[in-house]
């Protein structure tokens, strides 16, 4: 019900009450006759009380239905929050995996730099300028290159 409907009902009841009083004073000028006439409406009074009681019962039914709708909405909200939490958890796991992959990538880049360094030293050792005169140094470089290659294999086998 909106405000205009309620206002219309109150104004209409007011006019009916005033009209009833005027009609009663006009038809029954004596006070004792007016009292008897008023007592004859006891059943009407009970009828309006019954309507008021039915209105209260209807209001309780509407409130019960509204509470049921609120419960359903709360269940949907809880389900949505659960899905959001699961998605956030999955995102966290993906970020952890990504961080692990980045760590491996950084290690591979570092090993690649070391490998290039030793390859450069090996090539410099083979040039005519330096000759292959230092065989022990060449073997040490080759051993380091083999170790680096083994580390790279280990890192790439895990993934």
N, CA, C and O of each residue as an XYZ file, in Angstrom:
636
protein
N       0.848     -1.177      0.000
C       0.000      0.000      0.000
C       0.891      1.237      0.000
O       1.915      1.291      0.682
N       0.482      2.209     -0.768
C       1.261      3.434     -0.769
C       0.599      4.487      0.124
O      -0.483      4.265      0.667
N       1.246      5.598      0.262
C       0.805      6.644      1.175
C      -0.551      7.225      0.760
O      -1.386      7.518      1.616
N      -0.768      7.390     -0.529
C      -2.040      7.976     -0.995
C      -3.233      7.087     -0.647
O      -4.289      7.595     -0.269
N      -3.082      5.791     -0.766
C      -4.167      4.853     -0.442
C      -4.505      4.918      1.046
O      -5.677      4.950      1.420
N      -3.482      4.937      1.886
C      -3.705      5.016      3.331
C      -4.376      6.335      3.698
O      -5.313      6.359      4.495
N      -3.898      7.423      3.120
C      -4.497      8.734      3.391
C      -5.954      8.779      2.950
O      -6.804      9.320      3.658
N      -6.242      8.216      1.792
C      -7.623      8.172      1.307
C      -8.508      7.385      2.270
O      -9.624      7.810      2.566
N      -8.027      6.249      2.760
C      -8.795      5.433      3.705
C      -9.060      6.169      5.008
O     -10.171      6.112      5.533
N      -8.043      6.869      5.545
C      -8.209      7.609      6.803
C      -9.214      8.741      6.633
O     -10.076      8.942      7.488
N      -9.104      9.478      5.537
C     -10.029     10.595      5.287
C     -11.455     10.072      5.103
O     -12.398     10.662      5.630
N     -11.621      8.985      4.371
C     -12.955      8.408      4.153
C     -13.572      7.956      5.474
O     -14.743      8.228      5.739
N     -12.782      7.260      6.311
C     -13.293      6.840      7.616
C     -13.650      8.040      8.491
O     -14.633      7.993      9.230
N     -12.874      9.099      8.415
C     -13.178     10.310      9.169
C     -14.509     10.911      8.758
O     -15.323     11.272      9.609
N     -14.735     11.020      7.442
C     -16.008     11.555      6.953
C     -17.183     10.665      7.362
O     -18.237     11.166      7.755
N     -17.002      9.347      7.269
C     -18.072      8.439      7.678
C     -18.390      8.583      9.170
O     -19.559      8.560      9.554
N     -17.375      8.729     10.005
C     -17.591      8.880     11.435
C     -18.339     10.179     11.745
O     -19.289     10.197     12.528
N     -17.889     11.257     11.116
C     -18.569     12.547     11.338
C     -20.006     12.481     10.828
O     -20.923     12.972     11.487
N     -20.205     11.876      9.657
C     -21.561     11.720      9.120
C     -22.430     10.880     10.035
O     -23.611     11.174     10.221
N     -21.848      9.834     10.608
C     -22.584      8.962     11.530
C     -23.018      9.747     12.770
O     -24.161      9.632     13.213
N     -22.103     10.544     13.329
C     -22.449     11.343     14.509
C     -23.573     12.339     14.209
O     -24.510     12.480     14.995
N     -23.471     13.028     13.068
C     -24.499     14.014     12.707
C     -25.855     13.333     12.505
O     -26.885     13.830     12.961
N     -25.840     12.197     11.817
C     -27.086     11.475     11.576
C     -27.700     10.981     12.886
O     -28.918     11.026     13.060
N     -26.858     10.512     13.802
C     -27.354     10.030     15.091
C     -27.974     11.171     15.891
O     -29.037     10.996     16.487
N     -27.333     12.329     15.914
C     -27.902     13.478     16.632
C     -29.204     13.960     15.997
O     -30.101     14.426     16.700
N     -29.310     13.852     14.692
C     -30.513     14.319     13.999
C     -31.678     13.349     14.219
O     -32.796     13.777     14.505
N     -31.416     12.036     14.085
C     -32.483     11.046     14.183
C     -32.892     10.824     15.649
O     -34.080     10.673     15.935
N     -31.928     10.801     16.575
C     -32.212     10.535     17.991
C     -31.802     11.753     18.824
O     -30.670     11.823     19.303
N     -32.706     12.700     18.998
C     -32.344     13.891     19.756
C     -32.164     13.603     21.247
O     -31.435     14.333     21.919
N     -32.793     12.580     21.773
C     -32.658     12.283     23.199
C     -31.437     11.375     23.428
O     -31.154     10.467     22.648
N     -30.736     11.658     24.520
C     -29.492     10.952     24.837
C     -29.729      9.476     25.121
O     -28.912      8.654     24.704
N     -30.781      9.103     25.794
C     -31.031      7.694     26.121
C     -31.295      6.868     24.871
O     -30.866      5.718     24.783
N     -32.004      7.451     23.897
C     -32.253      6.730     22.643
C     -30.962      6.565     21.838
O     -30.765      5.551     21.168
N     -30.088      7.570     21.909
C     -28.796      7.462     21.203
C     -27.962      6.331     21.820
O     -27.303      5.595     21.086
N     -27.976      6.181     23.106
C     -27.223      5.121     23.780
C     -27.704      3.750     23.372
O     -26.903      2.847     23.130
N     -29.036      3.590     23.294
C     -29.577      2.297     22.857
C     -29.203      2.010     21.405
O     -28.872      0.881     21.043
N     -29.263      3.051     20.588
C     -28.892      2.876     19.172
C     -27.414      2.475     19.050
O     -27.074      1.610     18.244
N     -26.558      3.084     19.827
C     -25.123      2.756     19.788
C     -24.841      1.357     20.258
O     -23.973      0.678     19.708
N     -25.560      0.911     21.272
C     -25.362     -0.455     21.771
C     -25.765     -1.506     20.749
O     -25.275     -2.635     20.780
N     -26.653     -1.132     19.852
C     -27.096     -2.098     18.839
C     -25.992     -2.412     17.823
O     -26.118     -3.357     17.045
N     -24.924     -1.632     17.830
C     -23.822     -1.867     16.885
C     -22.683     -2.670     17.517
O     -21.565     -2.635     17.003
N     -22.924     -3.373     18.590
C     -21.896     -4.202     19.229
C     -21.377     -5.290     18.305
O     -20.185     -5.596     18.303
N     -22.274     -5.874     17.518
C     -21.852     -6.920     16.574
C     -20.966     -6.338     15.482
O     -20.017     -6.984     15.038
N     -21.276     -5.115     15.047
C     -20.444     -4.451     14.025
C     -19.050     -4.183     14.582
O     -18.053     -4.328     13.875
N     -18.986     -3.793     15.852
C     -17.705     -3.567     16.510
C     -16.880     -4.861     16.533
O     -15.675     -4.828     16.283
N     -17.510     -5.977     16.826
C     -16.825     -7.271     16.827
C     -16.336     -7.624     15.419
O     -15.260     -8.200     15.259
N     -17.123     -7.278     14.406
C     -16.734     -7.547     13.018
C     -15.461     -6.788     12.656
O     -14.537     -7.347     12.065
N     -15.425     -5.496     13.021
C     -14.224     -4.705     12.715
C     -13.014     -5.194     13.509
O     -11.892     -5.158     13.004
N     -13.223     -5.640     14.718
C     -12.121     -6.215     15.502
C     -11.603     -7.483     14.828
O     -10.397     -7.728     14.803
N     -12.508     -8.281     14.288
C     -12.113     -9.491     13.559
C     -11.302     -9.153     12.312
O     -10.318     -9.824     12.002
N     -11.728     -8.098     11.595
C     -10.970     -7.662     10.414
C      -9.569     -7.204     10.811
O      -8.596     -7.492     10.113
N      -9.469     -6.492     11.931
C      -8.155     -6.048     12.409
C      -7.275     -7.255     12.738
O      -6.087     -7.266     12.418
N      -7.857     -8.262     13.371
C      -7.113     -9.472     13.707
C      -6.649    -10.189     12.440
O      -5.517    -10.669     12.368
N      -7.541    -10.258     11.434
C      -7.140    -10.868     10.153
C      -6.007    -10.079      9.506
O      -5.115    -10.661      8.889
N      -6.044     -8.770      9.645
C      -4.955     -7.941      9.107
C      -3.629     -8.257      9.781
O      -2.589     -8.295      9.125
N      -3.663     -8.480     11.076
C      -2.439     -8.827     11.804
C      -1.925    -10.188     11.342
O      -0.723    -10.366     11.142
N      -2.834    -11.145     11.175
C      -2.429    -12.481     10.704
C      -1.818    -12.383      9.299
O      -0.807    -13.026      9.016
N      -2.428    -11.582      8.425
C      -1.906    -11.412      7.066
C      -0.504    -10.788      7.116
O       0.380    -11.173      6.352
N      -0.311     -9.820      8.026
C       1.005     -9.188      8.170
C       2.042    -10.213      8.616
O       3.169    -10.206      8.120
N       1.680    -11.087      9.538
C       2.607    -12.128     10.002
C       2.964    -13.079      8.860
O       4.119    -13.485      8.724
N       1.971    -13.434      8.038
C       2.230    -14.318      6.888
C       3.201    -13.650      5.916
O       4.127    -14.290      5.417
N       2.984    -12.358      5.648
C       3.889    -11.633      4.738
C       5.309    -11.565      5.301
O       6.281    -11.719      4.562
N       5.425    -11.338      6.596
C       6.746    -11.287      7.206
C       7.439    -12.644      7.154
O       8.651    -12.717      6.957
N       6.676    -13.712      7.328
C       7.249    -15.062      7.239
C       7.780    -15.324      5.835
O       8.865    -15.881      5.668
N       7.014    -14.924      4.833
C       7.466    -15.104      3.456
C       8.719    -14.271      3.184
O       9.641    -14.738      2.515
N       8.754    -13.057      3.693
C       9.920    -12.195      3.506
C      11.154    -12.790      4.179
O      12.251    -12.734      3.623
N      10.984    -13.353      5.359
C      12.109    -13.999      6.037
C      12.617    -15.205      5.251
O      13.821    -15.454      5.189
N      11.688    -15.951      4.653
C      12.102    -17.083      3.817
C      12.928    -16.617      2.628
O      13.930    -17.241      2.276
N      12.504    -15.511      2.007
C      13.268    -14.964      0.880
C      14.647    -14.483      1.332
O      15.634    -14.655      0.616
N      14.711    -13.885      2.512
C      16.000    -13.430      3.026
C      16.921    -14.612      3.302
O      18.125    -14.531      3.057
N      16.370    -15.702      3.806
C      17.194    -16.903      4.041
C      17.773    -17.431      2.738
O      18.951    -17.782      2.665
N      16.931    -17.482      1.708
C      17.413    -17.958      0.404
C      18.512    -17.043     -0.119
O      19.513    -17.511     -0.662
N      18.322    -15.732      0.045
C      19.326    -14.786     -0.427
C      20.633    -14.947      0.351
O      21.715    -14.844     -0.228
N      20.539    -15.197      1.647
C      21.743    -15.438      2.442
C      22.461    -16.708      1.991
O      23.690    -16.742      1.939
N      21.697    -17.748      1.667
C      22.314    -18.986      1.175
C      23.041    -18.735     -0.137
O      24.147    -19.234     -0.346
N      22.414    -17.957     -1.026
C      23.062    -17.640     -2.293
C      24.327    -16.806     -2.069
O      25.339    -17.002     -2.742
N      24.255    -15.883     -1.122
C      25.429    -15.056     -0.823
C      26.561    -15.907     -0.272
O      27.720    -15.729     -0.646
N      26.222    -16.834      0.621
C      27.248    -17.730      1.171
C      27.874    -18.580      0.074
O      29.091    -18.762      0.041
N      27.048    -19.095     -0.817
C      27.576    -19.910     -1.919
C      28.496    -19.080     -2.802
O      29.547    -19.555     -3.233
N      28.105    -17.851     -3.067
C      28.932    -16.979     -3.911
C      30.255    -16.653     -3.214
O      31.307    -16.644     -3.852
N      30.202    -16.387     -1.915
C      31.434    -16.124     -1.172
C      32.338    -17.355     -1.155
O      33.561    -17.227     -1.224
N      31.749    -18.534     -1.063
C      32.541    -19.762     -1.091
C      33.233    -19.921     -2.443
O      34.410    -20.272     -2.517
N      32.465    -19.652     -3.526
C      33.074    -19.741     -4.862
C      34.199    -18.718     -5.018
O      35.232    -19.014     -5.618
N      33.999    -17.522     -4.481
C      35.040    -16.489     -4.576
C      36.282    -16.906     -3.791
O      37.405    -16.689     -4.245
N      36.085    -17.503     -2.619
C      37.224    -17.954     -1.816
C      37.981    -19.068     -2.542
O      39.211    -19.086     -2.547
N      37.239    -19.997     -3.156
C      37.890    -21.075     -3.901
C      38.669    -20.525     -5.093
O      39.774    -20.980     -5.389
N      38.084    -19.543     -5.770
C      38.783    -18.933     -6.909
C      40.043    -18.211     -6.444
O      41.078    -18.268     -7.107
N      39.951    -17.536     -5.311
C      41.119    -16.841     -4.775
C      42.197    -17.841     -4.367
O      43.387    -17.597     -4.569
N      41.778    -18.955     -3.798
C      42.733    -19.991     -3.413
C      43.431    -20.561     -4.648
O      44.645    -20.763     -4.648
N      42.650    -20.816     -5.700
C      43.235    -21.324     -6.942
C      44.203    -20.307     -7.535
O      45.251    -20.668     -8.071
N      43.841    -19.044     -7.433
C      44.723    -17.990     -7.936
C      46.023    -17.959     -7.144
O      47.097    -17.762     -7.712
N      45.924    -18.153     -5.824
C      47.131    -18.193     -4.995
C      48.032    -19.354     -5.369
O      49.254    -19.214     -5.426
N      47.412    -20.514     -5.626
C      48.202    -21.680     -6.040
C      48.889    -21.421     -7.379
O      50.046    -21.791     -7.579
N      48.160    -20.781     -8.292
C      48.750    -20.462     -9.604
C      49.910    -19.488     -9.446
O      50.927    -19.614    -10.127
N      49.760    -18.519     -8.549
C      50.857    -17.571     -8.316
C      52.068    -18.268     -7.693
O      53.210    -17.932     -8.006
N      51.817    -19.236     -6.814
C      52.922    -19.990     -6.215
C      53.670    -20.776     -7.288
O      54.900    -20.803     -7.309
N      52.907    -21.418     -8.181
C      53.544    -22.162     -9.274
C      54.322    -21.223    -10.197
O      55.413    -21.551    -10.664
N      53.741    -20.050    -10.448
C      54.413    -19.078    -11.309
C      55.713    -18.606    -10.655
O      56.729    -18.455    -11.333
N      55.682    -18.376     -9.343
C      56.895    -17.949     -8.642
C      57.961    -19.039     -8.704
O      59.144    -18.749     -8.880
N      57.534    -20.293     -8.558
C      58.494    -21.400     -8.650
C      59.095    -21.470    -10.052
O      60.294    -21.700    -10.213
N      58.251    -21.270    -11.060
C      58.757    -21.283    -12.440
C      59.730    -20.134    -12.669
O      60.746    -20.304    -13.343
N      59.427    -18.974    -12.116
C      60.337    -17.831    -12.259
C      61.667    -18.092    -11.556
O      62.721    -17.672    -12.032
N      61.611    -18.780    -10.432
C      62.843    -19.112     -9.717
C      63.707    -20.052    -10.556
O      64.920    -19.867    -10.655
N      63.083    -21.052    -11.153
C      63.817    -21.983    -12.014
C      64.380    -21.245    -13.228
O      65.515    -21.485    -13.640
N      63.578    -20.351    -13.791
C      64.042    -19.572    -14.944
C      65.260    -18.731    -14.571
O      66.217    -18.635    -15.338
N      65.214    -18.119    -13.378
C      66.360    -17.314    -12.938
C      67.600    -18.189    -12.770
O      68.700    -17.797    -13.159
N      67.415    -19.390    -12.183
C      68.555    -20.300    -12.040
C      69.110    -20.701    -13.397
O      70.324    -20.734    -13.599
N      68.197    -21.009    -14.338
C      68.649    -21.380    -15.688
C      69.403    -20.242    -16.353
O      70.412    -20.466    -17.022
N      68.917    -19.023    -16.169
C      69.621    -17.870    -16.751
C      71.014    -17.717    -16.138
O      71.988    -17.439    -16.837
N      71.089    -17.905    -14.811
C      72.397    -17.829    -14.162
C      73.340    -18.926    -14.647
O      74.516    -18.670    -14.907
N      72.824    -20.143    -14.768
C      73.647    -21.250    -15.278
C      74.060    -20.999    -16.723
O      75.186    -21.311    -17.112
N      73.164    -20.444    -17.509
C      73.488    -20.127    -18.901
C      74.610    -19.089    -18.964
O      75.505    -19.194    -19.803
N      74.566    -18.105    -18.095
C      75.633    -17.093    -18.076
C      76.965    -17.724    -17.689
O      77.995    -17.420    -18.291
N      76.950    -18.599    -16.690
C      78.182    -19.291    -16.294
C      78.708    -20.167    -17.427
O      79.912    -20.231    -17.677
N      77.770    -20.847    -18.115
C      78.169    -21.711    -19.228
C      78.824    -20.892    -20.339
O      79.848    -21.288    -20.897
N      78.224    -19.751    -20.650
C      78.823    -18.884    -21.669
C      80.201    -18.380    -21.237
O      81.112    -18.272    -22.057
N      80.346    -18.076    -19.963
C      81.629    -17.618    -19.442
C      82.703    -18.689    -19.637
O      83.789    -18.403    -20.141
N      82.389    -19.930    -19.234
C      83.378    -21.004    -19.365
C      83.629    -21.358    -20.828
O      84.755    -21.687    -21.201
N      82.604    -21.294    -21.648
C      82.816    -21.541    -23.079
C      83.753    -20.490    -23.679
O      84.592    -20.796    -24.526
N      83.589    -19.249    -23.221
C      84.482    -18.187    -23.694
C      85.913    -18.460    -23.229
O      86.860    -18.290    -23.997
N      86.067    -18.878    -21.987
C      87.418    -19.192    -21.480
C      88.028    -20.362    -22.249
O      89.222    -20.360    -22.548
N      87.211    -21.353    -22.564
C      87.713    -22.507    -23.317
C      88.161    -22.072    -24.699
O      89.215    -22.491    -25.179
N      87.361    -21.233    -25.338
C      87.733    -20.746    -26.672
C      89.002    -19.897    -26.610
O      89.857    -19.997    -27.490
N      89.128    -19.076    -25.590
C      90.345    -18.274    -25.450
C      91.560    -19.166    -25.201
O      92.660    -18.860    -25.662
N      91.368    -20.247    -24.486
C      92.450    -21.170    -24.197
C      92.886    -21.900    -25.469
O      94.042    -22.311    -25.575
N      91.968    -22.068    -26.443
C      92.291    -22.775    -27.671
C      92.917    -21.866    -28.733
O      93.487    -22.366    -29.703
N      92.824    -20.582    -28.573
C      93.347    -19.685    -29.612
C      94.861    -19.786    -29.684
O      95.523    -20.275    -28.769
N      95.371    -19.315    -30.781
C      96.816    -19.362    -30.986
C      97.544    -18.466    -30.007
O      98.687    -18.716    -29.627
N      96.835    -17.396    -29.604
C      97.483    -16.455    -28.695
C      97.865    -17.142    -27.388
O      98.962    -16.945    -26.866
N      96.942    -17.952    -26.866
C      97.215    -18.619    -25.600
C      97.684    -20.054    -25.809
O      98.416    -20.596    -24.981
N      97.264    -20.675    -26.916
C      97.657    -22.055    -27.179
C      96.913    -23.007    -26.253
O      96.149    -22.582    -25.387
N      97.149    -24.304    -26.449
C      96.521    -25.293    -25.595
C      97.562    -25.781    -24.591
O      97.535    -26.920    -24.123
N      98.450    -24.896    -24.293
C      99.555    -25.279    -23.429
C      99.106    -25.575    -22.001
O      99.714    -26.384    -21.300
N      98.052    -24.920    -21.589
C      97.606    -25.121    -20.216
C      96.476    -26.143    -20.214
O      95.307    -25.768    -20.130
N      96.805    -27.420    -20.304
C      95.827    -28.495    -20.377
C      95.052    -28.673    -19.081
O      93.871    -29.017    -19.107
N      95.706    -28.440    -17.944
C      95.002    -28.566    -16.665
C      93.886    -27.539    -16.542
O      92.792    -27.847    -16.068
N      94.172    -26.322    -16.973
C      93.159    -25.270    -16.930
C      92.010    -25.610    -17.862
O      90.847    -25.389    -17.525
N      92.331    -26.149    -19.039
C      91.308    -26.550    -19.996
C      90.431    -27.662    -19.404
O      89.209    -27.618    -19.547
N      91.024    -28.637    -18.755
C      90.247    -29.715    -18.126
C      89.349    -29.180    -17.000
O      88.217    -29.633    -16.832
N      89.865    -28.217    -16.238
C      89.059    -27.604    -15.157
C      87.841    -26.905    -15.752
O      86.737    -27.024    -15.221
N      88.036    -26.176    -16.853
C      86.912    -25.488    -17.512
C      85.887    -26.502    -18.025
O      84.681    -26.297    -17.890
N      86.376    -27.592    -18.613
C      85.472    -28.610    -19.143
C      84.682    -29.287    -18.015
O      83.498    -29.588    -18.165
N      85.351    -29.518    -16.898
C      84.668    -30.102    -15.747
C      83.553    -29.161    -15.257
O      82.456    -29.623    -14.946
N      83.817    -27.875    -15.186
C      82.807    -26.883    -14.768
C      81.635    -26.859    -15.763
O      80.471    -26.767    -15.372
N      81.977    -26.945    -17.071
C      80.920    -26.959    -18.092
C      80.047    -28.199    -17.913
O      78.823    -28.113    -18.012
N      80.662    -29.340    -17.652
C      79.884    -30.566    -17.439
C      78.976    -30.451    -16.208
O      77.825    -30.888    -16.237
N      79.501    -29.859    -15.127
C      78.685    -29.663    -13.920
C      77.493    -28.742    -14.199
O      76.378    -28.996    -13.743
N      77.743    -27.694    -14.938
C      76.667    -26.747    -15.276
C      75.609    -27.442    -16.128
O      74.410    -27.251    -15.921
N      76.058    -28.245    -17.083
C      75.113    -28.964    -17.944
C      74.291    -29.947    -17.113
O      73.093    -30.106    -17.350
N      74.920    -30.604    -16.149
C      74.182    -31.518    -15.265
C      73.118    -30.771    -14.455
O      71.999    -31.258    -14.300
N      73.469    -29.590    -13.942
C      72.500    -28.789    -13.186
C      71.328    -28.372    -14.066
O      70.174    -28.390    -13.638
N      71.641    -28.000    -15.296
C      70.576    -27.606    -16.233
C      69.656    -28.793    -16.502
O      68.435    -28.637    -16.531
N      70.234    -29.980    -16.701
C      69.410    -31.176    -16.919
C      68.507    -31.456    -15.725
O      67.335    -31.793    -15.888
N      69.058    -31.313    -14.533
C      68.246    -31.544    -13.310
C      67.085    -30.566    -13.220
O      65.959    -30.940    -12.891
N      67.380    -29.316    -13.518
C      66.303    -28.303    -13.426
C      65.240    -28.529    -14.480
O      64.054    -28.354    -14.200
N      65.628    -28.912    -15.678
C      64.656    -29.080    -16.752
C      63.899    -30.401    -16.635
O      62.789    -30.514    -17.156
N      64.472    -31.407    -15.962
C      63.777    -32.677    -15.782
C      62.640    -32.540    -14.777
O      61.622    -33.222    -14.892
N      62.810    -31.664    -13.797
C      61.750    -31.455    -12.793
C      60.501    -30.907    -13.424
O      59.396    -31.238    -12.994
N      60.641    -30.097    -14.409
C      59.474    -29.469    -15.032
C      59.211    -30.146    -16.311
O      58.269    -29.787    -17.018
